[in-house]
Amino acid sequence: MMTLCFTGIRSFPKLWKSNPYLGLSLGHSYLSLFLKDCYGIREQRKWFSLKTVSAQNTKAVNLLVAKSRYVRKGDEGSNKEVSSDSHLFAAGAARKRSQMNPLREDHALPPVRNTIQLPTKPLNSEEWDKLKEDFKGDANFASWIISQMAHSRSSVDVAKSLLAWVAAKNNGIVGYDLLVRYLYLCVFHKQTSEVIDVYEIMKARYKRLEPGAYTLLIQGLVHSDRWKEALLLLEDVKKVLVPSVRNYNDCIEGALLHQDVSLAWNLYQELLGRDLIPMLKTLKAFFDFGKNVKDDQYSNKLLDILLYLRNNHLYPEESFAHSIKTWFESAPGEQWKGQFTTIKESGQCSGCGKTMESIHLSPEEYEFLKGKIMRDVIDGGDQYKKTTPQELKRFQNFVKCCPPFDIVIDGLNVAKTFPKARESQVLLDVVSQLAKQNLQLLVLGRKHMLTQHSRWRKDEMKKVQKQASCFFADNISEDDPFLLYATLQSGNHCKFITKDLMRDHKACLRDAKTQRLFFKWQQGHQLAIINRLTRSKITFQHIPSYNTVVQTTGDSWHIPYDEDTVERYSYEVPTKWLCLHRKT
């Protein structure tokens, strides 16, 4: 049997023999879940085979690929309060709404508990034996311990003593899952020499790895003098599947770290060519490196990155915004000055006074978006699965016979804005206030709203019908497609009122350009009710007048960025800006 000397992991007392069975049974399937969920490795459709070099390793190995949730960076953060006058799509607004919702429950599964305390120093064989005796649970003891160590970021030395104990108990054999989790700790603690030792063992022992191990090895190697071997691993990944964004990020970071600028840009272009969205830390690395580069071609590429952020509605993190500011201010002979600021409701920058681009769509953009929504959302059929063709036709004829509307109101949604108030009274208050402004109104509702009830009074609903056009659909019908249809058919001036953020309808749009236009249109047209004062006075949130994207006039740049202390959901936009302008 082929044997591998364990001298690479320096304190191991035994030879490490190649294992004819890697032990990746159901009990070990947590490896895939851990690497993807905790380490951020994206799910792939294919997995590498785990075949050892030794001809004696003939047993089939199956990896159970655990599906895990991908958490957007933009959906993480702290719980900073949002002021009451911030608009519906402002960063942090959703977090505040969720905190105010008394019905919200946390359905997360409780963590697995065990009475064992993780060791804080390396243990000898007798101490590990004693700890195993105290272990209560059906899981494999070594696998459970190493997974807890990985989650707790235990020291490499403690994990190493565990693997030495396992090897001593198993004739020098250590399972694949233990080895990869040990590798994770080595990478996390930047123990480069240990990463290289594990790399040598895995290279000799296995012909192919699964993506999680490749990702760890690539990240660990790029910080060593053997960083170019990470590129060989990247090529191995390409033979089976598309490398992850993280794989590219680590290789680009390694290339910049070792001054190979051409390679870094080539990898970046390859990443874009695969329709992958680069990690913000990748883009930040180019700006950080650029402080030491006096090259117009390099500078132009950095400006192209800013335009990429604009075109894809991406927002740098706060540290990235600082890197951009530093790069501009360090450019020789350019005389750029940066400051962190906000934009006024009028759309003017509080720093330099320039006016931001309008949130409103051009006539060409509006017609393009209208056509796309009619085809993909309205006429797609899926959204009308609860609506009969006869009712749809009735609604379309109804809209055709009415003059263009100024505001379309989701009646049921609006009526439930204030839970302690009677629904029909809330709806009447909203309609009455808007009707005083001589606005052409449409109220969309359902037939049950016309039936006398403690929450729905007939006399109040009759007053609503006198002041607005009304369409009451069947009780099982969907409201949102009717609202979109009526609003878009009325023209670019028409606004709509609902608390629904319409993420499902945005998802129906088939390309990124249309989704961005839809969100821009939504920001400029969706009204939200924020308060109901005495005497039936309703307060609406303001609609922002400017578009929250990276923008430039040539002698200025305005870049919205994510604050470290604010939790921004993916459908929200930042409220803080980096203002850059040339000194006069």
C-alpha positions in Angstrom: 0.0 0.0 0.0 1.2 3.5 -0.9 2.1 5.6 2.2 2.5 9.3 2.7 4.8 10.6 5.3 3.1 12.9 7.8 6.1 15.1 8.3 4.4 17.9 6.4 2.1 18.5 9.4 5.0 18.6 11.7 3.8 17.2 15.0 2.1 14.1 13.7 3.7 11.0 15.1 2.7 8.5 12.4 2.8 7.8 8.7 -0.4 8.8 6.9 -1.5 6.0 4.6 -3.7 6.5 1.6 -7.2 5.7 2.6 -9.1 3.2 0.4 -12.3 4.6 1.8 -12.7 8.3 2.5 -15.5 7.9 4.9 -17.8 10.5 3.3 -21.1 8.9 4.4 -24.3 10.7 5.4 -22.7 11.5 8.7 -20.0 13.5 6.9 -22.2 15.3 4.5 -22.0 18.4 6.6 -18.7 19.2 4.9 -20.4 20.5 1.8 -22.9 22.5 3.8 -20.2 24.0 5.9 -18.0 25.0 3.0 -20.8 26.6 1.1 -22.8 28.1 3.8 -20.0 29.2 6.2 -17.3 29.9 3.7 -19.3 31.4 0.9 -18.6 28.9 -1.9 -21.4 28.9 -4.5 -23.3 25.8 -5.4 -22.3 24.0 -8.6 -24.1 21.4 -10.6 -21.1 19.1 -10.9 -18.6 18.0 -8.3 -15.1 16.7 -8.8 -14.5 13.0 -8.2 -12.4 12.0 -5.2 -10.1 9.4 -6.7 -6.9 8.6 -5.0 -3.7 8.0 -6.9 -3.3 4.5 -5.4 -4.8 1.8 -7.6 -5.9 0.0 -4.4 -8.5 2.7 -3.7 -11.3 1.3 -5.7 -14.4 2.0 -3.6 -16.9 4.5 -5.0 -17.2 7.7 -3.1 -20.4 9.8 -3.0 -20.5 13.3 -1.8 -23.9 14.4 -0.5 -24.3 18.0 -1.8 -26.3 19.9 0.9 -28.3 22.7 -0.5 -27.6 25.9 1.3 -28.9 29.5 1.3 -26.7 32.2 -0.3 -26.7 35.4 1.7 -26.0 38.6 -0.2 -23.5 40.9 1.3 -26.0 43.7 0.8 -28.5 41.8 3.0 -26.2 41.7 6.1 -25.3 44.3 8.6 -26.2 45.9 11.9 -29.5 47.3 13.2 -29.1 51.1 12.8 -32.3 53.0 13.1 -33.8 54.7 10.0 -35.3 58.1 10.3 -39.0 58.3 9.6 -38.6 60.6 6.6 -36.3 58.3 4.7 -37.9 57.0 1.5 -39.3 53.5 0.9 -36.2 52.2 -0.8 -33.6 53.8 1.5 -31.0 51.6 3.0 -32.2 50.3 6.4 -35.9 51.0 5.8 -36.8 47.4 5.5 -34.9 46.5 8.7 -36.8 49.2 10.6 -40.2 47.9 9.2 -39.3 44.3 10.3 -38.4 45.5 13.8 -41.8 47.3 14.0 -43.7 44.2 13.0 -45.0 42.5 16.2 -45.9 39.3 14.3 -42.5 38.5 13.1 -41.0 35.2 14.3 -37.6 33.7 14.0 -38.0 30.2 12.5 -34.3 29.4 12.4 -33.4 26.0 13.7 -31.7 26.0 17.1 -27.9 25.1 17.0 -26.8 21.6 18.0 -25.9 21.6 21.6 -23.4 19.4 23.4 -22.0 19.7 26.9 -18.4 19.3 25.6 -16.3 22.4 25.8 -13.9 22.9 22.9 -10.3 22.7 24.0 -8.2 25.9 23.9 -4.8 24.2 23.8 -3.5 21.0 22.1 -4.4 17.8 23.8 -2.5 14.6 24.1 -3.9 11.1 23.3 -5.2 10.4 26.8 -6.9 13.8 27.0 -8.7 13.2 23.7 -9.7 9.8 24.9 -11.3 11.4 28.0 -13.1 14.0 25.9 -14.5 11.3 23.6 -15.9 9.5 26.7 -17.8 12.6 27.7 -19.2 13.1 24.2 -23.0 12.6 24.0 -24.5 12.2 20.6 -24.9 10.0 17.6 -22.5 12.0 15.3 -18.9 10.9 14.7 -16.9 12.5 17.5 -13.9 13.6 15.4 -16.2 15.0 12.7 -18.3 16.9 15.3 -15.3 18.3 17.0 -13.5 19.5 13.9 -16.7 21.1 12.6 -17.2 23.0 15.8 -13.5 24.0 15.7 -14.0 25.4 12.2 -17.1 27.4 13.3 -15.3 28.7 16.3 -12.0 29.4 14.4 -10.0 27.3 16.9 -6.3 27.5 16.7 -4.4 25.4 14.2 -2.4 23.7 16.9 -5.5 22.4 18.7 -6.9 21.1 15.4 -3.5 19.5 14.6 -3.5 17.6 17.9 -7.0 16.2 17.0 -5.8 15.0 13.6 -2.7 13.4 15.2 -5.0 11.6 17.7 -7.3 10.4 14.8 -4.2 9.2 12.8 -2.9 7.3 15.9 -6.3 5.5 16.3 -6.7 4.6 12.6 -3.3 3.3 11.5 -2.2 6.7 10.2 -5.4 7.3 8.3 -7.3 10.6 8.5 -10.6 11.1 6.7 -11.0 13.7 3.9 -13.6 15.8 5.8 -11.2 16.3 8.7 -8.4 17.2 6.4 -10.4 19.8 4.6 -11.7 21.4 7.7 -8.2 21.5 9.1 -7.2 23.2 5.8 -10.0 25.8 6.4 -8.5 26.7 9.7 -5.0 27.0 8.2 -6.3 29.3 5.5 -8.4 31.4 8.0 -5.3 31.8 10.3 -3.1 32.5 7.3 -0.8 29.6 8.3 0.7 29.4 4.8 3.3 26.7 5.5 0.6 24.5 6.8 -1.5 25.1 3.8 1.4 24.1 1.6 1.9 20.9 3.6 -1.8 20.0 3.2 -1.6 20.8 -0.4 1.3 18.4 -1.0 -0.6 15.6 0.8 -3.8 16.2 -1.1 -1.9 16.5 -4.4 -0.3 13.1 -3.8 -3.4 11.4 -2.4 -6.2 12.6 -4.7 -6.5 13.1 -8.4 -9.4 15.5 -8.1 -11.0 17.4 -5.3 -14.5 18.9 -4.8 -14.8 22.7 -5.4 -14.6 23.6 -1.7 -11.2 22.1 -1.3 -10.0 23.8 -4.5 -11.2 27.2 -3.2 -9.4 26.8 0.1 -6.2 25.7 -1.6 -6.3 28.6 -4.1 -6.9 31.2 -1.3 -4.2 29.7 0.8 -1.6 29.5 -1.9 -1.9 32.9 -3.4 -0.2 34.4 -0.3 2.8 32.2 -0.7 5.8 32.2 -2.9 4.1 29.3 -4.7 1.2 31.4 -5.7 1.3 30.5 -9.4 0.3 27.0 -8.5 -3.1 28.4 -7.5 -3.5 29.3 -11.2 -2.9 25.6 -12.0 -5.7 24.7 -9.6 -7.9 27.3 -11.3 -7.2 25.5 -14.6 -8.2 22.2 -13.0 -11.5 23.7 -11.9 -12.2 24.9 -15.5 -11.9 21.4 -16.9 -15.1 20.4 -15.0 -17.1 23.6 -14.3 -17.1 27.4 -14.3 -14.9 28.6 -11.4 -16.5 30.6 -8.7 -16.2 34.4 -8.4 -14.2 33.7 -5.2 -11.7 31.6 -7.2 -11.1 34.5 -9.6 -11.0 37.0 -6.8 -8.2 35.1 -5.0 -6.2 34.6 -8.1 -6.5 38.3 -9.0 -5.5 39.2 -5.5 -2.5 36.9 -5.7 -1.4 38.4 -9.1 -1.6 42.0 -7.7 0.1 40.9 -4.5 3.0 39.6 -6.6 3.0 42.6 -9.0 1.7 40.7 -12.0 -0.7 43.4 -13.2 -1.3 42.1 -16.7 -2.3 38.7 -15.3 -4.7 40.4 -12.9 -6.5 42.3 -15.6 -6.6 39.2 -17.9 -8.3 37.3 -15.1 -10.7 40.1 -14.5 -11.7 40.2 -18.2 -12.1 36.4 -18.2 -14.4 36.7 -15.1 -16.5 39.3 -16.9 -16.5 37.2 -20.1 -18.2 34.4 -18.1 -21.0 36.8 -17.1 -19.9 36.6 -13.4 -20.3 39.6 -11.2 -16.9 40.4 -9.6 -16.6 40.6 -5.8 -16.3 44.2 -4.5 -13.1 43.3 -2.8 -11.7 42.3 -6.2 -12.5 45.8 -7.5 -11.2 47.4 -4.4 -7.9 45.5 -4.8 -7.4 47.2 -8.2 -7.9 50.7 -6.7 -5.6 49.9 -3.8 -2.9 48.7 -6.1 -3.5 51.7 -8.4 -2.1 54.1 -5.8 1.4 53.0 -6.7 0.8 52.9 -10.5 1.4 56.0 -12.6 -0.1 54.7 -15.9 -2.9 56.3 -17.9 -4.0 52.9 -19.3 -4.3 51.6 -15.7 -6.2 54.7 -14.7 -8.7 54.3 -17.6 -9.4 50.8 -16.5 -10.2 51.9 -13.0 -12.6 54.5 -14.5 -14.2 51.6 -16.5 -14.7 49.8 -13.2 -16.7 52.8 -11.9 -18.8 52.7 -15.0 -19.3 49.0 -14.5 -20.7 49.8 -11.0 -23.0 52.3 -12.6 -24.3 50.0 -15.3 -24.9 47.1 -12.9 -26.4 49.2 -10.0 -23.6 48.0 -7.7 -22.5 50.0 -4.6 -19.1 49.9 -3.0 -18.7 49.2 0.6 -17.5 52.0 2.9 -13.8 50.8 2.8 -14.0 50.5 -1.0 -15.3 54.1 -1.1 -12.3 55.2 0.9 -10.0 53.4 -1.5 -11.6 55.2 -4.5 -11.2 58.5 -2.7 -7.6 57.8 -1.9 -6.8 56.8 -5.5 -8.4 60.0 -7.0 -6.6 62.2 -4.5 -3.3 60.5 -5.2 -3.4 60.9 -9.0 -0.5 63.2 -9.9 -1.4 66.5 -11.5 -5.1 65.8 -11.4 -6.0 67.8 -8.2 -9.0 65.8 -7.2 -10.7 66.4 -3.8 -13.1 64.0 -2.2 -15.7 64.2 0.6 -18.4 62.0 2.0 -21.8 63.6 1.9 -25.5 63.2 1.2 -27.9 64.3 -1.5 -30.7 66.7 -0.7 -34.4 65.9 -1.6 -34.0 68.4 -4.5 -31.3 66.1 -5.9 -28.4 68.5 -5.2 -25.2 67.3 -3.7 -24.7 68.7 -0.2 -21.0 68.8 -0.8 -20.5 70.4 -4.2 -24.0 71.6 -5.1 -24.2 69.6 -8.4 -27.6 68.1 -9.3 -27.9 64.4 -9.7 -29.4 62.6 -12.6 -33.2 62.4 -12.6 -35.0 59.3 -11.4 -37.5 59.6 -14.2 -37.3 57.5 -17.3 -36.8 59.1 -20.7 -39.7 58.6 -23.1 -37.7 55.9 -24.9 -36.9 54.1 -21.6 -40.5 54.3 -20.6 -41.9 52.7 -23.8 -39.2 50.0 -23.7 -40.1 49.1 -20.1 -43.8 49.3 -20.7 -43.5 46.8 -23.6 -41.4 44.4 -21.6 -43.7 44.5 -18.6 -46.8 43.9 -20.8 -45.1 40.9 -22.4 -43.3 39.3 -19.4 -45.5 40.2 -16.5 -49.0 41.1 -17.7 -49.4 38.9 -20.8 -47.1 36.1 -19.5 -50.1 34.4 -18.1 -48.4 33.2 -14.9 -49.4 36.2 -12.9 -53.0 35.8 -13.9 -53.3 32.1 -12.8 -55.9 33.3 -10.3 -57.7 35.5 -12.7 -60.1 34.4 -15.5 -59.6 35.6 -19.0 -63.1 37.1 -18.9 -62.1 39.2 -15.8 -58.9 40.3 -17.4 -60.7 41.4 -20.5 -63.3 43.2 -18.4 -60.5 45.1 -16.6 -58.7 46.1 -19.8 -61.9 47.4 -21.3 -62.6 49.3 -18.1 -59.2 51.0 -18.3 -59.6 51.8 -22.0 -62.9 53.6 -21.2 -61.4 55.8 -18.4 -59.3 58.9 -18.9 -55.6 58.5 -17.9 -55.2 58.1 -14.2 -52.9 60.3 -12.0 -52.7 57.8 -9.1 -53.6 54.1 -9.0 -54.4 52.8 -5.5 -54.1 49.2 -4.3 -57.2 49.6 -2.1 -56.9 46.5 0.0 -53.2 47.0 0.7 -53.7 50.7 1.6 -56.7 50.0 3.8 -54.6 47.7 6.0 -51.9 50.3 6.5 -53.0 51.0 10.1 -54.2 47.8 11.7 -56.1 49.5 14.6 -58.2 51.6 12.2 -61.2 50.5 10.2 -60.1 49.5 6.7 -62.9 51.4 4.9 -62.2 54.6 6.9 -58.4 54.5 6.1 -59.1 54.0 2.4 -61.7 56.8 2.4 -59.2 59.2 4.1 -56.6 58.5 1.5 -59.0 58.9 -1.4 -60.6 62.1 0.0 -57.2 63.8 0.6 -56.1 63.0 -3.0 -59.4 63.9 -4.6 -59.1 67.4 -3.1 -56.1 67.9 -5.4 -58.3 67.3 -8.5 -56.4 64.1 -9.3 -57.8 61.3 -11.5 -57.9 58.3 -9.1 -58.3 54.6 -9.6 -59.0 52.3 -6.6 -58.4 48.6 -7.2 -60.1 46.3 -4.8 -61.9 43.0 -4.3 -65.6 42.3 -4.2 -65.7 41.5 -0.5 -64.8 45.1 0.3 -68.4 46.1 -0.8 -70.0 43.7 1.7 -71.1 45.3 5.0 -68.8 44.3 7.8 -67.3 45.8 11.0 -64.2 46.6 9.1 -65.9 47.6 5.8 -68.8 50.0 6.0 -71.0 50.4 2.9 -71.5 54.1 3.4 -67.8 54.8 3.5 -67.2 52.6 0.4 -69.9 54.6 -1.5 -68.1 57.8 -0.7 -64.9 56.2 -2.1 -66.7 55.3 -5.3 -68.0 58.9 -5.7 -64.5 60.4 -5.6 -62.6 57.8 -7.6 -63.0 55.3 -10.4 -63.1 51.8 -8.8 -62.6 48.3 -10.1 -63.4 45.4 -7.8 -62.0 42.0 -8.9 -63.0 38.6 -7.7 -61.8 37.8 -4.2 -59.2 35.3 -5.4 -57.7 37.5 -8.1 -54.2 39.0 -8.0 -54.1 42.8 -7.4 -50.5 43.7 -8.5 -50.8 42.9 -12.3 -53.9 45.1 -12.5 -52.1 47.9 -10.7 -49.1 47.7 -13.0 -51.3 47.6 -16.1 -53.4 50.6 -15.2 -50.4 52.7 -14.1 -48.3 52.0 -17.2 -51.3 52.5 -19.5 -52.0 55.9 -18.0 -48.6 57.3 -18.9 -45.2 58.2 -17.4 -46.8 60.8 -15.0 -49.0 58.2 -13.2 -48.0 57.2 -9.7 -49.2 54.2 -7.6 -49.8 53.5 -3.9 -49.0 50.2 -2.3 -46.7 48.8 0.4 -45.9 45.9 -1.9 -42.3 46.1 -3.2 -43.1 43.9 -6.2 -40.0 41.8 -6.1 -41.8 38.9 -7.7 -42.8 41.0 -10.7 -39.3 42.3 -11.1 -38.0 38.7 -11.1 -40.3 37.9 -14.0 -38.4 40.3 -16.2 -35.9 38.3 -18.1 -32.8 40.5 -18.4 -30.8 42.7 -16.1 -31.4 45.9 -18.1 -35.1 45.7 -17.8 -35.0 44.8 -14.1 -32.9 48.0 -13.5 -35.3 50.1 -15.5 -38.2 48.6 -13.6 -36.6 49.5 -10.2 -35.8 53.0 -11.4 -39.4 53.5 -12.6 -40.7 52.0 -9.3 -38.6 54.4 -7.2 -39.9 57.3 -9.2 -43.6 56.3 -9.1 -44.4 54.4 -5.9 -45.9 56.4 -3.1 -45.9 55.1 0.5 -48.1 56.2 3.4 -46.1 56.8 6.6 -48.6 58.5 8.9 -52.2 59.2 9.6 -52.7 62.2 11.8 -55.9 63.6 13.5 -58.6 64.9 11.2 -57.8 62.2 8.7 -54.6 63.8 7.5 -52.5 61.3 5.6 -48.7 61.8 5.3 -46.9 60.3 2.2 -43.2 59.6 1.9 -41.5 61.8 -0.7 -40.5 60.2 -4.0 -36.8 60.8 -4.6 -36.1 63.0 -7.5 -32.6 61.6 -8.4 -31.3 58.3 -9.5 -29.0 56.4 -7.0 -26.2 55.2 -9.3 -22.6 56.1 -9.9 -22.5 59.2 -12.1 -20.0 61.6 -13.6 -19.8 64.9 -15.5 -16.1 64.5 -16.4 -14.9 66.9 -13.8 -16.9 65.3 -11.0 -17.9 61.8 -9.8 -20.7 61.0 -7.4 -20.7 57.4 -6.0 -23.3 56.1 -3.6 -21.9 53.6 -1.1 -22.9 51.2 1.7 -22.2 52.3 5.2 -20.7 49.7 7.5 -23.4 50.3 10.2 -26.5 50.1 8.0 -28.2 47.0 6.8 -29.3 47.4 3.2 -31.5 44.8 1.5 -31.0 44.1 -2.1 -34.0 46.2 -3.2 -32.9 49.3 -1.2 -30.4 52.0 -2.2 -27.7 53.7 -0.2 -28.2 57.1 1.3 -24.5 58.2 1.7 -22.4 59.4 -1.2 -18.7 60.0 -2.1 -18.4 63.3 -3.9 -15.2 63.8 -6.0 -14.4 66.9 -8.0 -11.4 68.6 -9.5 -10.0 71.5 -7.5 -10.3 74.8 -9.3 
